Amino acid sequence: MVGLVQRGTRRPIGEILVEGAFVKANELQVALQEARAANKKVGQVLVDKGLITPETLATVLSFQMSVPIVDLKQFKIQPEALEKIPEDVARRYNAIPLAIDGDTLTVAVEEPHNLELMDMLTSISRMRIKPVIPLHGGIREAISVNYRMTAKLKEEISQVMTQQPGAGPAAAGVTPPPGAGGRGGEPVLMAEAVSHAPVVKAVDTIVAQAVKDRASDIHIEPQEDGLRIRYRVDGILHDMVTLPMGVHSALISRLKVLAGMNIAERRRPQDGQITMKVAGRDIDLRVATIETLHGEMMVLRILDKSMNLLHLAQTGVRDQQLDVMKRVLRSAYGMVMISGPTGAGKTTTLYACVNELDPNESNIMTIEDPIEYRFKKINQVQVNTQADITFAKGLRATLRLDPDIILVGEIRDSETANVAVQAALTGHLVLTSIHANDAVGALVRIMDLGVEPFLVTSAVVATVSQRLVRKVCPYCKAIRAASPDEAMAYQHEMSEVRTDFTYGRGCNFCGQTGYMGRVGVFEMLPITEQIRQLVAKGASASEIRAQALREGMITMRRDGMLKARDGITTPSEVLRNVFAIT
């Protein structure tokens, strides 16, 4: 490398970069001025401007200061090293401990020449500090991924165990009332017994780690050999920790109290809702329980109210589909149906549609179960069966309130389907979801619910079907050869040969899965005159689909393979989530 032969000399980094032909002298001068004005390091300014890569900066810093480089994506961080530096300190100083070797603690830092920082880390850890520079940056991401709360949870659980019924005078249990479902005389904990600090902390830790791991669901599953805690991340369940069954009653009872559920009822399924603040973020938890062979199972669906609403372009809708969708949303009336199975992202897409509309010029109303996100300037109604507010009755009431646009969370029955269609026919734009396998299937499904074909052709302006696929991890992505099955599936769908795709190799940031986050794959069917005629005469789903394909409809499978071609996802992920429909 030209200009990097004088390893360890503390020449200015800009001088080294110019001498090594990484940047031009005039580019460096501009960056120096911007760095002074913004009180930033010149190297970071050059990276932000795209003039050098983070890898180049790390390499040059390594030569400048004689400090080794480490790849945080692949480095296996020792849990005992993390215990030497508290998480709040690591975040404050953007430093993460990596490994212990004798009396030396290796720490990844951005400023290894900062003697004050080194002294502070030495004081806290009581060890000698060996600084290293991260090759790709990403210290903050590494902190979020690696500072897990498993050890903390186990410590809290050990304290919970000492307070269980039968553990001594502190125990607080009662015999379950008739029909309440105590298993083998197992006592039911009273509300007071689950308000002690260890139980509270244990529940908070489980939820906080789930939010930190980007989980959408928490599973608490009693098994024969222990209490299994699992998180669903990017649609896949992962084991978090297995706890002693002795804490099962305390954890379930604590969550029931928070969710306003009957703490003594175990045999009947229950559901409830919890609102809590985690790391400064407002979190809603939808709670559901059911009795299983080994005890009560509980699942908590996590709804992060602090997350920003997506626009349609951010959901994964392609440009051609986006143009169609925006044109449909400008319709004065009609029905748009979003279809797919549970967990396919239908609600997110409906909210993205609402996010495209102007609440200042229209009266936008929603009927939802539950309300997952609170909009400003939009009137939202919660389904409440105890108050006799169903989707159908709520929709009828809404029609008397001068709405322009109505979002119906889901069409589940014949009554709701017919009222929604009538609303669309009487001058309202209706956005809704329905369970169906594909865009054509949505038309068939609503007719199966008792809506006459001639009404469907008059009311429905478009149907959309979608699935979610995992995105390739941006930290460890690389191009490699696909398996024969993937290459064959791609060729069959795209009519072109391709053997290399972008895959995640697996790293610390993605939990070694190779994926991070999810994106939608879509199938959009605008109801044209030809489609209307086919529906009206009772044509089969295959006939309607064939006409849609002739008109240029992009299928979900093709949309997924287009995203695989673009390096967003992988062919195997498309094959796993999107069934081929012939």
QUIZI-V781861 format. One record per pair of residues at least 24 apart in sequence whose ideal C-beta (glycine too) atoms are under 8 Angstrom apart, sorted by sequence separation. I is the first residue (numbers start at 1). GAP is how many residues later the second one is. If there is no record, write none. Layout:
# QUIZI-V781861
i: (I	I)
gap: (GAP	GAP)
This chain:
# QUIZI-V781861
i: (27	72	81	93	103	104	105	106	107	108	109	110	165	227	267	281	282	329	354	367	392	395	399	404	405	406	407	408	409	410	439	441	478	479	557	81	103	104	105	106	107	108	266	281	347	390	391	395	403	404	405	406	407	410	421	439	477	478	95	104	106	108	222	259	261	274	383	390	405	439	477	478	555	93	100	110	213	329	367	392	399	438	477	478	14	23	70	93	97	165	220	259	261	325	329	367	395	437	476	477	525	13	17	22	23	101	110	399	417	430	436	475	476	524	13	22	109	163	210	266	315	326	421	425	472	476	523	524	108	209	220	256	367	418	472	473	476	523	220	255	417	418	472	475	522	523	163	256	315	365	417	418	425	473	476	523	22	98	108	206	315	417	421	425	473	475	476	522	17	89	163	220	411	414	421	424	475	521	70	72	85	163	365	413	414	424	473	523	545	252	312	315	414	473	522	22	70	86	159	160	310	314	363	365	411	421	476	521	17	85	159	160	363	364	367	368	521	20	84	85	312	363	364	365	366	367	369	473	542	84	157	310	311	312	363	364	365	366	367	368	369	473	475	84	156	160	309	310	362	363	364	365	366	367	472	473	474	521	17	84	96	255	309	312	362	364	366	470	472	473	16	95	252	311	312	471	472	519	67	94	156	157	202	206	255	310	311	470	471	94	96	156	252	309	470	471	13	16	65	96	248	470	471	13	16	65	202	203	248	357	470	471	91	153	156	202	245	469	519	96	245	468	469	519	13	61	199	203	354	468	469	91	153	199	202	203	468	469	11	90	152	153	354	467	468	521	10	200	353	466	467	8	9	10	199	203	466	4	7	8	87	149	153	194	466	521	8	90	193	350	465	466	521	1	8	464	465	515	4	7	149	150	194	195	350	464	87	149	189	193	194	464	465	148	188	189	463	464	70	72	187	191	195	347	462	463	69	70	71	72	73	149	186	194	462	501	67	68	69	70	71	72	82	148	189	309	462	463	493	494	501	67	68	69	70	71	73	77	82	188	461	462	493	502	67	69	72	191	461	501	72	211	212	218	460	494	498	503	65	83	144	211	305	493	494	502	77	194	207	303	305	501	72	208	211	222	224	303	457	501	62	207	208	221	223	490	494	61	79	191	204	211	222	489	190	222	189	204	222	337	490	58	188	222	457	490	58	59	188	207	221	58	220	354	58	188	207	219	220	353	457	58	219	220	456	457	55	219	220	54	55	218	350	490	54	164	217	218	350	443	453	454	489	54	161	164	183	217	350	442	453	165	180	181	182	217	218	286	439	486	487	161	164	180	181	216	217	335	438	439	440	453	486	489	157	161	164	180	181	216	335	347	439	486	489	154	157	160	163	177	180	181	215	346	153	176	179	284	482	154	335	467	482	483	486	150	153	157	160	176	210	334	466	477	485	150	160	211	333	465	469	210	333	443	207	211	333	336	338	340	342	467	333	335	336	338	339	341	469	207	332	333	334	335	336	337	338	339	340	472	333	334	335	336	337	338	339	340	341	472	273	332	335	337	339	444	471	472	331	339	443	471	472	339	470	329	339	441	469	440	443	339	339	470	440	469	337	440	469	339	438	469	235	440	469	337	439	468	469	181	467	467	183	439	349	349	438	438	346	345	344	345	337	344	345	335	336	339	344	334	335	336	337	338	339	340	343	334	335	336	337	338	339	340	341	334	336	337	338	339	340	334	336	338	331	328	328	325	324	325	437	438	437	349	348	345	345	328	325	324	321	324	316	317	321	315	316	318	315	316	317	316	315	317	235	321	236	320	235	234	318	321	318	318	316	316	238	236	233	234	234	234	234	235	234	213	214	141	138	136	146	145	145	142	145	142	141	138	73	74	73	77	76	74	75	73	74	73	72	73)
gap: (24	24	24	24	24	24	24	24	24	24	24	24	24	24	24	24	24	24	24	24	24	24	24	24	24	24	24	24	24	24	24	24	24	24	24	25	25	25	25	25	25	25	25	25	25	25	25	25	25	25	25	25	25	25	25	25	25	25	26	26	26	26	26	26	26	26	26	26	26	26	26	26	26	27	27	27	27	27	27	27	27	27	27	27	28	28	28	28	28	28	28	28	28	28	28	28	28	28	28	28	28	29	29	29	29	29	29	29	29	29	29	29	29	29	30	30	30	30	30	30	30	30	30	30	30	30	30	30	31	31	31	31	31	31	31	31	31	31	32	32	32	32	32	32	32	32	33	33	33	33	33	33	33	33	33	33	34	34	34	34	34	34	34	34	34	34	34	34	35	35	35	35	35	35	35	35	35	35	36	36	36	36	36	36	36	36	36	36	36	37	37	37	37	37	37	38	38	38	38	38	38	38	38	38	38	38	38	38	39	39	39	39	39	39	39	39	39	40	40	40	40	40	40	40	40	40	40	40	40	41	41	41	41	41	41	41	41	41	41	41	41	41	41	42	42	42	42	42	42	42	42	42	42	42	42	42	42	42	43	43	43	43	43	43	43	43	43	43	43	43	44	44	44	44	44	44	44	44	45	45	45	45	45	45	45	45	45	45	45	46	46	46	46	46	46	46	47	47	47	47	47	47	47	48	48	48	48	48	48	48	48	48	49	49	49	49	49	49	49	50	50	50	50	50	51	51	51	51	51	51	51	52	52	52	52	52	52	52	53	53	53	53	53	53	53	53	54	54	54	54	54	55	55	55	55	55	55	56	56	56	56	56	56	56	56	56	57	57	57	57	57	57	57	58	58	58	58	58	59	59	59	59	59	59	59	59	60	60	60	60	60	60	60	61	61	61	61	61	62	62	62	62	62	62	62	62	63	63	63	63	63	63	63	63	63	63	64	64	64	64	64	64	64	64	64	64	64	64	64	64	64	65	65	65	65	65	65	65	65	65	65	65	65	65	66	66	66	66	66	66	67	67	67	67	67	67	67	67	68	68	68	68	68	68	68	68	69	69	69	69	69	69	70	70	70	70	70	70	70	70	71	71	71	71	71	71	71	72	72	72	72	72	72	72	73	73	74	74	74	74	74	75	75	75	75	75	76	76	76	76	76	77	77	77	78	78	78	78	78	78	78	79	79	79	79	79	80	80	80	81	81	81	81	81	82	82	82	82	82	82	82	82	82	83	83	83	83	83	83	83	83	84	84	84	84	84	84	84	84	84	84	85	85	85	85	85	85	85	85	85	85	85	85	85	86	86	86	86	86	86	86	86	86	86	86	87	87	87	87	87	87	87	87	87	88	88	88	88	88	89	89	89	89	89	89	90	90	90	90	90	90	90	90	90	90	91	91	91	91	91	91	92	92	92	93	93	93	93	93	93	93	93	94	94	94	94	94	94	94	95	95	95	95	95	95	95	95	95	95	95	96	96	96	96	96	96	96	96	96	96	97	97	97	97	97	97	97	97	98	98	98	98	98	99	99	100	100	100	100	101	101	102	103	103	104	104	105	105	105	106	107	107	108	108	108	109	109	109	109	110	110	111	112	114	115	117	117	118	120	121	122	122	123	123	123	124	124	124	124	125	125	125	125	125	125	125	125	126	126	126	126	126	126	126	126	127	127	127	127	127	127	128	128	128	130	133	134	137	138	139	142	143	144	171	172	173	175	198	199	200	201	202	203	203	203	204	204	204	205	205	205	206	207	207	233	233	234	234	235	236	236	238	241	244	247	252	273	277	278	279	281	282	283	283	284	298	303	334	337	339	362	363	364	366	366	367	368	371	402	402	403	431	432	433	433	434	434	435	436	436)
